Amino acid sequence: MGHVFRTEQQALALDSLSRFLKAEVEPLYWHDYRDTFVPKEKLLPVTQQLAEFGLVSGVVSEEYGGLGADWLTNAMLFEEVAFTSCDLALLVLINSFGAYMLEKLASEALLERYLPGLVNGSRFVSIAISEPDVGSNVVEIKARARSTGENYVLSGEKTWISNGAYSDVLICTCRTSDEPRGGLTHFLLDRSEHPYEVQNIKKVALNSQSTAQVFLPEIVVPAHNMLGEKGEGLRNTLALFERSRVFVALCAVGIARRALHEAVHYAQERVQRGKKIAGHQLISAMLAEMATQVDAARLLCYRAAQMIEADLSAEMEAAMAKYFACEAAVKVTRQAVQIHGGNGVTTDFMVEKLAREALILPIPEGTSQIQQLIIGRALTGVNAL
Ligand SMILES: Cc1cc2nc3c(=O)[nH]c(=O)nc-3n(C[C@H](O)[C@H](O)[C@H](O)COP(=O)(O)OP(=O)(O)OC[C@H]3O[C@@H](n4cnc5c(N)ncnc54)[C@H](O)[C@@H]3O)c2cc1C
């Protein structure tokens, strides 16, 4: 891997985090629960310890009990989790951005009640936007929130909701009026008081975490559980995407970095035609291409994180990071399988699982095609979306 500039503090934090991940997380996700759902009771000690390293807590300001780390440091810490487990990284990502949304949008009463548990890793959140007929086009959301005065009645169905099965809290985007762009509003649902129904979805990979359908069968939620202003849901979602896309891209960087790490190790050990396969020029070329892709993806992510930290608009740069890193992870993991030969398609090695995980990442938080359209719009000023 190419050189990364880090402060002494960042280097120390990453070193202790990666030792913890190797000792506590890798056995859980790669041995005990490889490809199967990790129960919440196994997860809680991990998320609580991660909070001490700055995961989730890092994106929340000190005023609200977080560590208030800068976005580049948060990005570096998060990438390290993804290097060990993309399942766990996705869970941390959603909890982080759920906590971030609460800090930005919730009333003091909701903040006091829900933010501490998210910051210390003892409670989990889901963010529900997508629906069976609504993916790339968020403005078509159909789930309804009907006002009855003091309450809203929520009805509809959400799908692909990360953390669904684990969630204690759901941040749900619903339609409060027929106006496409100005008719969306966020609500906070507490699973113990507003029992939304959850059904896990089985996928090609990332089954050690939860991606779920969420059903809203006429759920009564107090009006004071609204997050942000009525009708501001789309604006707040788009602002969130600029940040969260960089973290999905970092999931891809983590996967690709791990695949490269495994491939380098394998190429140094495996002997064919009397020499280590690293000594075959075509293997060396593949490794060089993989390493360059990984570094380019990583640097795009770090640039977007630094722009966010500097309060600059990073819509195009976040889209570039998401697009490039997720497509790079697909290519790099495929090459890692190829370098492993037959061993690469067995469950005795990591790379087959990394390749399956990489396939998923160009889809959530805006597909690769949507990122291309965002980049194109930023370049030309013409909206092809
Ligand atoms: C693992 C996983 C986790 C997820 N987590 C969450 C979550 O926590 N919360 C949540 O709300 N959602 C979540 N999602 C949903 C995700 O955001 C959507 O799947 C994504 O936005 C794409 O929507 P879709 O699947 O409906 O595909 P569609 O929008 O139907 O797209 C199908 C194809 O058409 C293309 N396409 C669509 N529109 C256009 C266009 N205008 N121009 C060109 N091509 C286009 C797409 O690129 C894609 O190739 C998750 C998805 C996955 C797979």
The ligand as a MOL file (V3000), in Angstrom:
LIG
                    3D

  0  0  0     0  0            999 V3000
M  V30 BEGIN CTAB
M  V30 COUNTS 53 58 0 0 0
M  V30 BEGIN ATOM
M  V30 1 C -27.1290 -3.8200 1.0530 0
M  V30 2 C -28.0550 -2.6670 0.8770 0
M  V30 3 C -28.2910 -1.8200 1.9360 0
M  V30 4 C -29.1900 -0.7610 1.8050 0
M  V30 5 N -29.4690 0.0220 2.8990 0
M  V30 6 C -30.4400 0.9510 2.8130 0
M  V30 7 C -30.8680 1.6610 3.9820 0
M  V30 8 O -30.3430 1.5010 5.0930 0
M  V30 9 N -31.8980 2.5490 3.8560 0
M  V30 10 C -32.5190 2.7700 2.6640 0
M  V30 11 O -33.4450 3.5830 2.6280 0
M  V30 12 N -32.1510 2.1050 1.5360 0
M  V30 13 C -31.1330 1.2070 1.5870 0
M  V30 14 N -30.7480 0.4950 0.4630 0
M  V30 15 C -31.4610 0.7350 -0.7990 0
M  V30 16 C -30.6100 1.4140 -1.8540 0
M  V30 17 O -30.3990 2.7590 -1.5400 0
M  V30 18 C -31.3010 1.1930 -3.2090 0
M  V30 19 O -31.2270 -0.1890 -3.5010 0
M  V30 20 C -30.6580 2.0150 -4.3160 0
M  V30 21 O -30.9390 3.3780 -4.1460 0
M  V30 22 C -31.1340 1.5680 -5.7050 0
M  V30 23 O -32.5010 1.4780 -5.7370 0
M  V30 24 P -33.2190 0.1620 -6.3750 0
M  V30 25 O -32.6020 -1.0190 -5.7370 0
M  V30 26 O -34.6800 0.3560 -6.2150 0
M  V30 27 O -32.7980 0.1760 -7.8760 0
M  V30 28 P -33.4930 1.0280 -9.0500 0
M  V30 29 O -33.5940 2.4590 -8.6460 0
M  V30 30 O -34.7230 0.3330 -9.4840 0
M  V30 31 O -32.3990 0.8990 -10.1840 0
M  V30 32 C -32.3010 -0.2480 -11.0310 0
M  V30 33 C -31.2310 0.0590 -12.0890 0
M  V30 34 O -31.6290 1.1820 -12.8680 0
M  V30 35 C -30.6350 2.2030 -12.8060 0
M  V30 36 N -31.2900 3.5130 -12.7940 0
M  V30 37 C -32.3020 3.9310 -11.9850 0
M  V30 38 N -32.6260 5.2030 -12.2620 0
M  V30 39 C -31.8120 5.6010 -13.2660 0
M  V30 40 C -31.6300 6.8120 -13.9890 0
M  V30 41 N -32.3600 7.9030 -13.7260 0
M  V30 42 N -30.6810 6.8480 -14.9490 0
M  V30 43 C -29.9030 5.7700 -15.2150 0
M  V30 44 N -30.0170 4.5990 -14.5710 0
M  V30 45 C -30.9510 4.5260 -13.5990 0
M  V30 46 C -29.8530 1.9390 -11.5290 0
M  V30 47 O -28.5380 2.4800 -11.5880 0
M  V30 48 C -29.8710 0.4220 -11.4910 0
M  V30 49 O -28.8400 -0.0650 -12.2890 0
M  V30 50 C -29.8290 -0.5360 0.5590 0
M  V30 51 C -29.5560 -1.3820 -0.5330 0
M  V30 52 C -28.6950 -2.4450 -0.3840 0
M  V30 53 C -28.4460 -3.3450 -1.5660 0
M  V30 END ATOM
M  V30 BEGIN BOND
M  V30 1 1 1 2
M  V30 2 1 2 3
M  V30 3 2 2 52
M  V30 4 2 3 4
M  V30 5 1 4 5
M  V30 6 1 4 50
M  V30 7 2 5 6
M  V30 8 1 6 7
M  V30 9 1 6 13
M  V30 10 2 7 8
M  V30 11 1 7 9
M  V30 12 1 9 10
M  V30 13 2 10 11
M  V30 14 1 10 12
M  V30 15 2 12 13
M  V30 16 1 13 14
M  V30 17 1 14 15
M  V30 18 1 14 50
M  V30 19 1 15 16
M  V30 20 1 16 17
M  V30 21 1 16 18
M  V30 22 1 18 19
M  V30 23 1 18 20
M  V30 24 1 20 21
M  V30 25 1 20 22
M  V30 26 1 22 23
M  V30 27 1 23 24
M  V30 28 2 24 25
M  V30 29 1 24 26
M  V30 30 1 24 27
M  V30 31 1 27 28
M  V30 32 2 28 29
M  V30 33 1 28 30
M  V30 34 1 28 31
M  V30 35 1 31 32
M  V30 36 1 32 33
M  V30 37 1 33 34
M  V30 38 1 33 48
M  V30 39 1 34 35
M  V30 40 1 35 36
M  V30 41 1 35 46
M  V30 42 1 36 37
M  V30 43 1 36 45
M  V30 44 2 37 38
M  V30 45 1 38 39
M  V30 46 1 39 40
M  V30 47 2 39 45
M  V30 48 1 40 41
M  V30 49 2 40 42
M  V30 50 1 42 43
M  V30 51 2 43 44
M  V30 52 1 44 45
M  V30 53 1 46 47
M  V30 54 1 46 48
M  V30 55 1 48 49
M  V30 56 2 50 51
M  V30 57 1 51 52
M  V30 58 1 52 53
M  V30 END BOND
M  V30 END CTAB
M  END
